[in-house]
Amino acid sequence: MSAADFAAIRLTLELAAVTTAILLVVGTPLAWWLARTHSRLKGVIGAVVALPLVLPPTVIGFYLLVALGPHGPVGQLTQALGLGVLPFTFAGLVVGSVVYSLPFVVQPLQQAFEAIGERPLEVAATLRAGALDTFFSVVVPLARPGFVTAAVLGFAHTVGEFGVVLMIGGNIPDKTRVVSVQIYDHVEAFEYAEAHWLSAGMLVFSFLVLFALYSRKRGVTR
């Protein structure tokens, strides 16, 4: 593999790590709200969160490009704050990845929170535990398998992105060119041997991630 391939791998892993960390911070309270609320907005918010599961990545990337661009609402805000515009930057890749991988973190967490039930929370309330104390001392330990699944799926899904990152980040070496885009470049240049090495690595990585998750679930069930 070439230096460009290793640079793309490094950038991809960095992007996946940053995205996963942000998704856990943002997705945890969102998943908790979806698991506990009786609001009429639950269906709407849940549908918005799940949109990346059904929308083509290019559609998401296009609207993000418009929103984050110099004439979009977010782009105008970032420019007013002196941050410039986010498209075709690493920060833009992070924003796009967070949006695109959001359901892969929120949904496992929501399911884990719903599986806890009311009883542990009621016991904590009788012991006069506060809301934050209950969440971190009771909810988080009980939902730990959900956190593991959410983190692994969020990381793996970000590693495998193509359409969104290409639309919002373009193809800038050492800046926005991730593994999936690098594979695309190799194929366009008829460099099938190089594309094979990267593609095979992605295939092995994806298999190991899914194998680990299913093995863990099987062990927990037993």
ZIQUI-V515110 format. One line per field, one symbol per residue. phi: phi as a letter, one per 30 degrees, with the letter a starting at -180 (. if undefined). psi: psi as a letter, one per 20 degrees, with the letter a starting at -180 (. if undefined). burial: # if it has 24 or more other C-alpha atoms within 12 Angstrom, else .. A space follows every 50 residues. Layout:
BEGIN
phi: ???
psi: ???
burial: ???
END
This chain:
BEGIN
phi: .ddddddddedddddddddddddddddddddddddcdcdddedddddddd eddcddedddddddddddddcddddddddddicicceibddddddddddd ceddcdddddddddddideddddddddiddddddddccddddceeddddd dddddddddcdbeddddccibceibbdcdddddeddddcicddddddddd ddddeddddddddddddddddd
psi: qrhhghhhgghghgghgggggghhgghghghgghhhqjqiigggghhghi gihhqphhgghghhgghirhjrgghhghhhjjiaqhqkrhhhggghhggh jghiggghgghgghihahghhhghhhjkprghggghhggghhjghhgggg ggggghhhhjqfgghhghibmopjgjorghhhggggghjkmhgghggggh ghggggghghggghhghghhg.
burial: ...##..##.##############..#########..........#..#. .#....#..##########....##.........################ ##############.#...##.............#..###.######### ####################################.......##..##. .#......#...#.........
END
